[in-house]
Amino acid sequence: MKIIAFFLCFCLLISACKNVPPVNLNEVGNEVEAPKDYTIDIDNNGQDDFEINYKELQTLDLPPSGGGINGEMRFINNGAFFCKIYGAYSECLFLSKGDSIKTDLATNNWNYYPVNLISIGWRNGKWDKNWFVNASVSSDYYLGFKLQDKLGYMKLDLNTETGKITVLDSKMTNDTFLIIP
């Protein structure tokens, strides 16, 4: 009898899970629309070098209890971001005016993966009021990089109301050393 009761409960649980529709975070609570993905040709050579894209994430519980949207930058061509790396975590928006970037740095300072620059959270059916900038500085966001054989940096505007990532200024050099003026 216990086996039959267990089997019926198991079947009921499976059928209930199948009937739960996936939740689109934009349909629950206050509305948030991520900016459109786009590409950047930083050296103006006619080839895109970076891509800005926005990825929606959510927890695996049904219905989801949390999630969010991450705005990230990744290389399209051969390159890496200059970051502080702590095990599996990397921080790439830490540079300030007067800081330097060198090509001869230890290899663990170069991140070859996409970098999460800005994000917004969704919890208990509501979006956070503003986007969060993933930086250890509070303004003047600089992102160091190497692209093929050149060093460079970008000064970024990270809009905490819309989540839009904009390149305000950039510089690239063939030198092995670059100072952010």
C-alpha positions as CSV (number, residue, x, y, z in Angstrom):
1,M,0.0,0.0,0.0
2,K,2.9,2.4,0.8
3,I,4.4,1.7,-2.6
4,I,1.1,2.6,-4.4
5,A,0.7,5.8,-2.3
6,F,4.3,6.8,-3.1
7,F,3.9,6.1,-6.8
8,L,0.7,8.2,-6.9
9,C,2.4,11.1,-5.1
10,F,5.4,10.8,-7.4
11,C,3.1,10.9,-10.5
12,L,1.1,13.8,-9.1
13,L,4.4,15.8,-8.5
14,I,5.7,15.1,-12.0
15,S,2.4,16.1,-13.6
16,A,2.3,19.3,-11.5
17,C,5.8,20.3,-12.6
18,K,5.0,19.8,-16.3
19,N,2.1,22.3,-16.0
20,V,4.2,25.2,-14.6
21,P,4.9,27.5,-17.5
22,P,8.4,29.2,-17.6
23,V,8.3,32.7,-16.2
24,N,9.6,35.6,-18.4
25,L,11.0,38.1,-15.9
26,N,9.8,41.0,-17.9
27,E,6.2,39.9,-17.4
28,V,6.3,39.9,-13.6
29,G,6.4,43.0,-11.4
30,N,7.7,46.3,-12.7
31,E,9.0,46.3,-16.3
32,V,12.7,46.4,-17.2
33,E,13.9,46.4,-20.7
34,A,17.6,45.7,-21.4
35,P,19.4,47.9,-24.0
36,K,20.0,46.4,-27.4
37,D,23.2,44.4,-28.0
38,Y,25.8,46.1,-30.2
39,T,29.4,45.9,-31.4
40,I,32.3,48.3,-31.2
41,D,35.2,48.9,-33.7
42,I,37.6,50.5,-31.2
43,D,40.5,50.9,-33.7
44,N,38.3,52.1,-36.6
45,N,39.7,49.5,-39.0
46,G,36.3,48.3,-40.3
47,Q,36.3,45.2,-38.1
48,D,34.3,44.9,-34.9
49,D,36.5,44.3,-31.8
50,F,34.0,44.1,-28.9
51,E,30.4,43.1,-28.4
52,I,28.2,44.5,-25.7
53,N,25.3,42.1,-24.9
54,Y,22.7,41.7,-22.2
55,K,21.9,38.3,-20.8
56,E,18.8,37.4,-18.7
57,L,19.4,35.0,-15.8
58,Q,16.9,33.4,-13.4
59,T,17.0,30.9,-10.6
60,L,16.0,27.3,-11.3
61,D,13.2,27.0,-8.8
62,L,9.6,27.2,-10.3
63,P,8.4,29.8,-10.4
64,P,11.7,31.6,-10.3
65,S,12.4,33.5,-7.1
66,G,15.1,35.6,-8.5
67,G,17.3,36.5,-11.4
68,G,18.4,39.6,-13.3
69,I,20.1,40.9,-16.4
70,N,23.8,41.3,-16.9
71,G,25.4,43.8,-19.3
72,E,28.7,42.3,-20.4
73,M,31.5,43.1,-22.9
74,R,33.4,40.4,-24.8
75,F,36.1,40.3,-27.4
76,I,35.2,39.4,-31.0
77,N,38.8,39.2,-32.1
78,N,41.9,38.2,-30.3
79,G,42.2,40.1,-27.0
80,A,42.0,40.2,-23.2
81,F,40.8,42.6,-20.5
82,F,43.2,43.8,-17.8
83,C,41.7,42.6,-14.5
84,K,42.4,41.8,-10.9
85,I,41.8,38.1,-10.6
86,Y,40.8,36.4,-7.3
87,G,40.4,32.7,-8.0
88,A,37.2,32.4,-10.0
89,Y,36.3,36.1,-9.6
90,S,37.7,38.9,-11.6
91,E,37.3,42.7,-11.2
92,C,38.0,44.7,-14.3
93,L,36.6,48.2,-13.5
94,F,39.2,49.3,-11.0
95,L,41.5,51.6,-13.0
96,S,41.7,55.3,-12.4
97,K,43.4,58.3,-13.9
98,G,47.2,57.9,-13.5
99,D,47.1,54.1,-13.4
100,S,49.2,52.1,-15.9
101,I,48.8,49.1,-18.0
102,K,51.8,46.9,-19.0
103,T,52.1,44.1,-21.5
104,D,54.7,42.3,-19.3
105,L,52.3,41.7,-16.4
106,A,51.7,38.2,-15.1
107,T,49.4,36.2,-17.3
108,N,46.8,36.0,-14.5
109,N,46.1,39.7,-14.9
110,W,44.6,39.1,-18.3
111,N,41.0,37.9,-18.6
112,Y,40.1,36.3,-21.9
113,Y,36.4,35.9,-21.0
114,P,33.4,38.2,-21.1
115,V,33.4,40.9,-18.4
116,N,30.1,41.7,-16.5
117,L,30.0,45.5,-16.3
118,I,26.5,46.3,-15.1
119,S,23.6,44.3,-13.8
120,I,20.1,44.6,-12.4
121,G,18.4,42.2,-10.0
122,W,15.0,40.7,-9.8
123,R,13.7,39.3,-6.5
124,N,10.3,38.3,-5.3
125,G,8.6,39.5,-8.4
126,K,10.2,43.0,-8.4
127,W,13.1,44.5,-10.3
128,D,15.7,46.6,-8.4
129,K,15.2,50.3,-8.8
130,N,18.6,50.9,-10.5
131,W,21.3,49.0,-12.4
132,F,24.4,48.1,-10.4
133,V,27.9,48.9,-11.7
134,N,30.3,46.1,-11.0
135,A,33.3,48.3,-10.1
136,S,35.5,49.2,-7.1
137,V,35.5,52.8,-8.2
138,S,32.5,55.1,-8.0
139,S,33.0,57.1,-11.2
140,D,35.2,57.5,-14.3
141,Y,35.1,53.8,-15.3
142,Y,38.2,52.7,-17.2
143,L,38.5,49.3,-18.8
144,G,42.1,48.2,-19.8
145,F,42.6,45.7,-22.6
146,K,45.1,44.3,-25.1
147,L,44.0,43.8,-28.7
148,Q,46.4,41.7,-30.8
149,D,49.7,43.5,-30.2
150,K,48.3,46.8,-28.8
151,L,47.5,48.0,-25.3
152,G,44.5,50.2,-24.7
153,Y,41.8,51.5,-22.4
154,M,38.2,52.7,-22.7
155,K,36.5,55.2,-20.6
156,L,32.9,54.0,-20.1
157,D,29.6,55.5,-19.2
158,L,27.5,53.0,-17.3
159,N,24.0,54.3,-17.0
160,T,22.4,53.1,-13.8
161,E,18.9,54.1,-14.9
162,T,18.9,52.3,-18.3
163,G,21.8,49.9,-18.1
164,K,23.3,51.3,-21.3
165,I,27.1,50.9,-21.7
166,T,28.7,53.7,-23.8
167,V,32.4,54.2,-24.7
168,L,33.2,57.9,-24.0
169,D,36.9,57.8,-24.9
170,S,39.6,55.3,-25.8
171,K,43.2,55.0,-26.6
172,M,45.4,52.3,-28.1
173,T,49.2,52.1,-28.5
174,N,51.9,49.8,-29.8
175,D,54.0,50.6,-26.7
176,T,54.4,48.1,-23.9
177,F,53.3,50.6,-21.3
178,L,50.2,52.9,-21.2
179,I,49.2,55.5,-18.5
180,I,45.6,56.7,-18.2
181,P,45.9,60.5,-18.4
